[in-house]
Structure formats: C-alpha cells, structure tokens
Amino acid sequence: MSRSPSHRAAAVLLAIYVAGIAIVLLAPSDALATWFTDNAAATARTVGVPEALLGPGRFELYANTLIFVPPALVATALWERRSWTDWTAYAFAVSASIEAVQALLLPGRAAEYVDVVANTAGALIGAVIGAVIRAIAKARDTES
C-alpha cells in the first residue's frame, strides 16, 4: 500500500523525535535531561505558570508525561490498525525498558517507577487524542 508524502514525512519526524528522546533518556548521565527540564521550567516561569505547579519534582513529572504525548498521537494517526490501548501498552513496555537500562547499565542515571507511570500516562493521552481525531476524520469521510 502506497503512503502519501505527508504520511512518510510524519513517520520520519516521528523517528527523529523518538531518536532524540532515546539520546536524552539513555545518555550516561542525566545532565542533558536536567538541562532540558531546567530550561523548560524557566520558560514556564517566564510565561507565568504558577510556582506551585513548578515545585521540586513536579515539573519533571509533567515533562515525563508530555514527552510521550506526541509520539503516541502521531503513531495512532499513522498506523490505524493499532488502537490507543496498543500504543499505551507499547509505551509502558518502552518506558519500563528505559528505566531498567538506566537502573542496570547507567550508574550515572536514577531509574524511577514514577517515570514509567508518567510516560505511560502521556502515551495514553496522546493515543486517545489521536483516536478521537481519527474517529472525527473517519466520520467526516463517511459523510462526504
């Protein structure tokens, strides 16, 4: 089955995004992840996000949730045979694997169960949004 240029472009962008996440999450130290989180939190403060939402550990939780939203959303749109539950389960498995690698092979990293929960929640959010968008598009197509 031939895919449209926009489908191929979305798949390439998804691969680049996932590779970027992998580099950050599987780096030997958490310096790069900390840099991203610190700068994103500073930006959030600059645009007026209340400090109560940016306390210690909170922003990292949000970041761990948000980084898994885009790939699950795009994957749901690209591969229609998979449901939102599939993408959520895949994200859980990937996230648990990343944390296992951090715990067992990367002494400069700290593996945390809460990261698995946050990543999985982010994938759930992205996959559900993707499924809703797909359902709306399908309904529009059948109306035409």
Sequence and secondary structure as in RCSB ss.txt:
>XXXX:A:sequence
MSRSPSHRAAAVLLAIYVAGIAIVLLAPSDALATWFTDNAAATARTVGVPEALLGPGRFELYANTLIFVPPALVA
TALWERRSWTDWTAYAFAVSASIEAVQALLLPGRAAEYVDVVANTAGALIGAVIGAVIRAIAKARDTES
>XXXX:A:secstr
    HHHHHHHHHHHHHHHHHHHHHTSSBSHHHHHHHHHHHHHHHHTT  GGGSSTTHHHHHHHHHTTHHHHHHH
HHH TTS HHHHHHHHHHHHHHHHHHHHHH TBS   HHHHHHHHHHHHHHHHHHHHHHHHHHHHHHH 
